[in-house]
Amino acid sequence: MRVICAGHVNWDVTLHVDQLPKPDGEGRITDRAQSSGGSAANVAVALAGLDADPLVLGSVGPDDHGTKARRELAAMGVETLLVEADEPTAVKYLIVDENGDVVVLGNDGANEAFGPSNLPAETLAEADHLHLTGQDPGTAAALARDAATADIPVSFDPGRRLPFRDYSAVLRHVEILFCNGPEADHARDSGLFETVPTVVVKHGDCGATAYTDGRTITNAGYPIEPVDTAGAGDAFAAGYLLANAQESDPKRALAVANACGALATRSTGAQASLDWESVWKLVDDGPPSETETP
């Protein structure tokens, strides 16, 4: 399955601490790691591990961080179409406590320097799916419109930026919207739920709910002791997209997505190395946790 993932490509610095300090407090760093990151890149890495054929559309700066991000993505089987901007590559600092909870600090840098014209029409035409992340609304709207015109399904995970940016023009062309609880509340209050055929709400370690075809499907997730929850939502989205394309049962797609999100929390960093054997083992051996209401 050829999936174009459009959005941010960052360089991540992950700091594990004994506690997230309060104002005027202090935490002790227990571990430090660096890797490529950004939601578009994270989804693409998860897709590559699940035997899909991802392409990342994004932008980086003319610096070592951008060079290393390109190299790491290539090493993980991800094809890239990255614009080199004048600004530095965006760097995010992920601060993770002993429970796996994450606080993110960062700058935008070069990660929105690309535009819709940087995706050739022939490249888009070869795709089976377009997945958008929390990028510039104008760019996202143009990409979504072009994909819809080419009969290519579009999904969108705007992340924490949903309440602060006007994505209404994007959602006119979106078939699947991913969001967490607070983002879903904003989407409901703004009337955005009604514009998208399928809305998938992520509840972290409590699973997820899909609203699709007049049905409400809930999966309670899988019990895994987290090491680092950064990027779990991106792995979730990758699993849902693939399973939704391959399975006729939306319950199964939600189960696969939750398994991918859970497995992603076992390792440090926002990019998860997934494989189908581990996913199916968790899905098939896990407790039955599905409910459905009309």
C-alpha positions as CSV (number, residue, x, y, z in Angstrom):
1,M,0.0,0.0,0.0
2,R,1.5,3.3,-1.1
3,V,0.8,6.0,1.5
4,I,2.0,9.6,1.2
5,C,2.5,11.1,4.7
6,A,2.6,14.9,4.5
7,G,3.7,17.1,7.4
8,H,6.4,17.7,9.9
9,V,9.9,16.1,9.8
10,N,11.8,17.0,13.0
11,W,14.9,16.1,14.8
12,D,14.0,14.7,18.3
13,V,16.0,14.8,21.4
14,T,14.4,12.5,24.0
15,L,15.3,13.1,27.7
16,H,14.1,10.5,30.2
17,V,13.8,12.1,33.7
18,D,13.0,10.8,37.2
19,Q,10.1,13.2,37.3
20,L,8.6,16.1,35.4
21,P,9.6,19.1,37.5
22,K,7.1,21.7,38.7
23,P,7.8,25.4,38.4
24,D,11.1,26.1,40.2
25,G,11.6,22.4,40.5
26,E,14.3,20.1,39.0
27,G,14.3,16.7,37.4
28,R,17.3,14.3,37.0
29,I,18.0,13.1,33.4
30,T,18.4,9.3,33.5
31,D,18.8,8.7,29.7
32,R,19.2,10.7,26.5
33,A,18.5,9.6,22.9
34,Q,18.2,11.4,19.5
35,S,16.5,10.4,16.3
36,S,14.4,11.7,13.5
37,G,10.8,12.6,14.4
38,G,7.7,14.6,13.4
39,S,4.2,13.1,13.0
40,A,4.5,12.6,9.2
41,A,7.8,10.8,9.6
42,N,6.6,8.8,12.6
43,V,3.6,7.4,10.7
44,A,5.8,6.6,7.7
45,V,8.3,4.6,9.9
46,A,5.4,2.6,11.4
47,L,4.0,1.9,8.0
48,A,7.3,0.7,6.7
49,G,7.6,-1.7,9.5
50,L,4.2,-3.1,8.6
51,D,5.3,-3.7,5.0
52,A,3.6,-0.7,3.5
53,D,5.3,1.7,1.0
54,P,5.4,5.1,2.6
55,L,6.6,8.4,1.1
56,V,7.2,11.5,3.4
57,L,6.5,14.9,2.0
58,G,8.0,17.6,4.2
59,S,10.9,20.0,4.7
60,V,14.1,20.3,6.7
61,G,17.0,22.7,6.9
62,P,20.5,22.7,5.4
63,D,22.1,21.4,8.6
64,D,23.3,18.2,10.2
65,H,19.9,17.5,11.8
66,G,18.2,17.6,8.4
67,T,20.9,15.3,6.9
68,K,20.6,12.9,9.8
69,A,16.8,12.8,9.5
70,R,17.0,12.0,5.8
71,R,19.5,9.2,6.5
72,E,17.6,7.7,9.3
73,L,14.3,7.6,7.4
74,A,16.1,6.0,4.4
75,A,17.6,3.4,6.7
76,M,14.1,2.5,8.0
77,G,12.7,2.0,4.5
78,V,11.0,5.3,4.1
79,E,11.2,7.2,0.8
80,T,11.4,11.0,1.3
81,L,10.4,14.1,-0.8
82,L,11.9,16.8,1.4
83,V,12.2,20.5,0.6
84,E,15.5,22.0,1.9
85,A,14.6,25.3,3.4
86,D,16.7,28.3,4.5
87,E,15.6,27.8,8.1
88,P,17.1,25.2,10.5
89,T,15.5,21.8,10.9
90,A,12.9,21.9,13.6
91,V,14.2,20.3,16.9
92,K,11.8,18.9,19.5
93,Y,12.8,18.0,23.0
94,L,10.7,15.2,24.4
95,I,10.9,15.0,28.2
96,V,9.6,11.6,29.4
97,D,9.0,10.7,33.1
98,E,9.2,7.2,34.7
99,N,5.5,6.5,33.8
100,G,6.2,7.2,30.1
101,D,4.3,10.5,30.1
102,V,5.7,13.1,27.7
103,V,6.1,16.9,27.7
104,V,7.3,18.4,24.4
105,L,9.4,21.6,23.8
106,G,10.4,22.8,20.4
107,N,10.5,25.3,17.6
108,D,8.8,25.2,14.2
109,G,12.0,25.7,12.2
110,A,11.8,24.5,8.6
111,N,9.0,22.0,9.0
112,E,6.3,24.0,7.1
113,A,8.5,25.2,4.2
114,F,7.0,22.7,1.7
115,G,3.9,23.5,-0.3
116,P,1.4,21.5,-2.5
117,S,3.4,22.3,-5.6
118,N,6.3,20.2,-4.1
119,L,4.2,17.0,-4.6
120,P,4.2,16.2,-8.4
121,A,0.8,15.2,-9.7
122,E,2.2,12.0,-11.1
123,T,3.5,11.0,-7.6
124,L,0.2,11.7,-6.0
125,A,-1.6,9.7,-8.7
126,E,0.5,6.6,-7.8
127,A,-0.6,6.7,-4.2
128,D,-3.3,4.6,-2.5
129,H,-3.8,7.0,0.4
130,L,-2.8,10.5,1.6
131,H,-2.3,11.0,5.3
132,L,-2.0,14.6,6.5
133,T,-0.7,15.8,9.9
134,G,-0.7,19.1,11.7
135,Q,0.7,21.3,9.0
136,D,-0.1,24.7,7.5
137,P,-3.9,24.7,6.8
138,G,-3.5,26.2,3.3
139,T,-1.1,23.5,2.3
140,A,-3.1,20.7,3.9
141,A,-6.3,22.0,2.2
142,A,-4.7,22.1,-1.3
143,L,-3.1,18.6,-0.9
144,A,-6.5,17.2,0.3
145,R,-8.3,18.8,-2.6
146,D,-5.9,17.4,-5.1
147,A,-6.1,13.9,-3.6
148,A,-9.9,14.0,-3.6
149,T,-9.9,15.1,-7.2
150,A,-7.7,12.1,-8.0
151,D,-10.0,9.7,-6.1
152,I,-7.3,9.1,-3.4
153,P,-8.7,8.7,0.1
154,V,-7.4,11.2,2.7
155,S,-6.9,10.9,6.4
156,F,-5.9,13.7,8.8
157,D,-4.4,13.8,12.3
158,P,-4.0,17.5,13.1
159,G,-2.8,16.8,16.7
160,R,-2.8,19.4,19.3
161,R,-3.0,22.2,16.8
162,L,-6.6,21.5,15.9
163,P,-8.1,24.1,18.3
164,F,-5.8,26.8,17.2
165,R,-5.9,26.5,13.4
166,D,-8.8,26.6,10.9
167,Y,-8.8,23.3,9.2
168,S,-12.4,23.4,8.0
169,A,-11.3,23.5,4.3
170,V,-9.2,20.4,4.8
171,L,-11.9,18.4,6.4
172,R,-14.2,18.8,3.4
173,H,-12.0,16.2,1.7
174,V,-11.1,14.0,4.6
175,E,-12.5,10.5,5.1
176,I,-10.8,9.6,8.4
177,L,-10.1,12.1,11.2
178,F,-7.8,11.1,14.1
179,C,-7.9,13.1,17.3
180,N,-7.6,12.7,21.1
181,G,-10.2,13.5,23.7
182,P,-9.7,17.2,24.0
183,E,-9.4,17.6,20.3
184,A,-12.5,15.5,19.8
185,D,-14.4,17.8,22.2
186,H,-13.3,20.8,20.1
187,A,-14.3,19.0,16.8
188,R,-17.8,18.3,18.3
189,D,-18.3,21.9,19.5
190,S,-17.2,23.3,16.2
191,G,-19.5,21.0,14.2
192,L,-16.5,19.2,12.5
193,F,-17.7,15.7,13.4
194,E,-20.5,16.0,11.0
195,T,-18.2,16.8,8.0
196,V,-16.1,13.6,8.2
197,P,-17.4,10.0,7.5
198,T,-15.1,8.4,10.1
199,V,-13.8,10.0,13.3
200,V,-11.4,7.9,15.4
201,V,-10.8,9.2,19.0
202,K,-7.7,8.0,20.8
203,H,-7.9,7.5,24.5
204,G,-4.3,6.7,25.3
205,D,-4.0,3.6,27.5
206,C,-7.8,3.4,27.6
207,G,-8.0,2.4,23.9
208,A,-10.0,4.2,21.3
209,T,-13.5,4.8,19.8
210,A,-14.4,5.0,16.1
211,Y,-17.5,6.7,14.9
212,T,-18.3,5.4,11.4
213,D,-21.3,4.6,9.3
214,G,-23.7,5.5,12.1
215,R,-21.9,3.1,14.5
216,T,-19.9,3.7,17.6
217,I,-17.1,1.1,18.1
218,T,-14.9,1.0,21.2
219,N,-11.8,-1.0,21.9
220,A,-10.4,-0.7,25.4
221,G,-6.8,-1.3,24.3
222,Y,-4.1,-3.6,25.5
223,P,-2.2,-3.6,28.8
224,I,1.5,-2.8,28.2
225,E,3.8,-1.1,30.7
226,P,4.9,2.0,28.8
227,V,8.5,3.1,28.5
228,D,7.7,6.2,26.3
229,T,4.3,7.2,25.0
230,A,5.7,9.7,22.4
231,G,4.6,8.8,18.9
232,A,2.1,6.1,20.1
233,G,-0.7,8.0,18.4
234,D,1.2,8.1,15.1
235,A,1.8,4.3,15.3
236,F,-1.9,4.0,16.0
237,A,-2.8,5.9,12.9
238,A,-0.5,3.8,10.7
239,G,-2.1,0.6,12.0
240,Y,-5.6,1.8,11.5
241,L,-4.9,3.0,8.0
242,L,-3.5,-0.4,6.9
243,A,-6.1,-2.5,8.7
244,N,-8.9,-0.3,7.5
245,A,-7.8,-0.8,3.9
246,Q,-7.3,-4.6,4.3
247,E,-10.2,-5.6,6.7
248,S,-13.9,-5.2,6.1
249,D,-14.6,-5.2,9.8
250,P,-14.0,-1.8,11.5
251,K,-13.7,-3.6,14.9
252,R,-10.6,-5.4,13.6
253,A,-9.1,-2.1,12.3
254,L,-9.5,-0.5,15.7
255,A,-8.0,-3.5,17.4
256,V,-5.0,-3.4,15.1
257,A,-4.6,0.3,15.7
258,N,-4.7,0.0,19.5
259,A,-2.1,-2.9,19.3
260,C,0.2,-0.7,17.2
261,G,-0.1,2.2,19.6
262,A,0.5,0.0,22.6
263,L,3.6,-1.7,21.0
264,A,5.0,1.7,20.2
265,T,5.2,2.6,23.9
266,R,7.7,-0.2,24.6
267,S,10.7,1.7,23.3
268,T,12.3,5.1,23.6
269,G,11.6,7.8,21.0
270,A,8.6,8.8,18.8
271,Q,9.3,6.3,16.0
272,A,8.2,2.8,16.5
273,S,9.6,-0.3,14.8
274,L,6.5,-2.5,14.3
275,D,6.0,-5.9,12.7
276,W,2.8,-7.8,11.9
277,E,3.8,-10.9,14.0
278,S,3.9,-8.8,17.2
279,V,0.7,-6.9,16.2
280,W,-1.4,-10.0,15.5
281,K,-0.1,-11.7,18.7
282,L,-1.3,-8.8,20.8
283,V,-4.6,-8.7,19.0
284,D,-5.3,-12.4,19.0
285,D,-4.0,-13.2,22.5
286,G,-5.4,-10.0,24.1
287,P,-8.6,-9.9,26.1
288,P,-11.9,-9.3,24.2
289,S,-12.5,-5.6,24.7
290,E,-14.8,-4.4,21.9
291,T,-18.2,-2.9,22.2
292,E,-20.5,-1.4,19.6
293,T,-23.6,0.7,19.8
294,P,-25.8,1.7,16.8
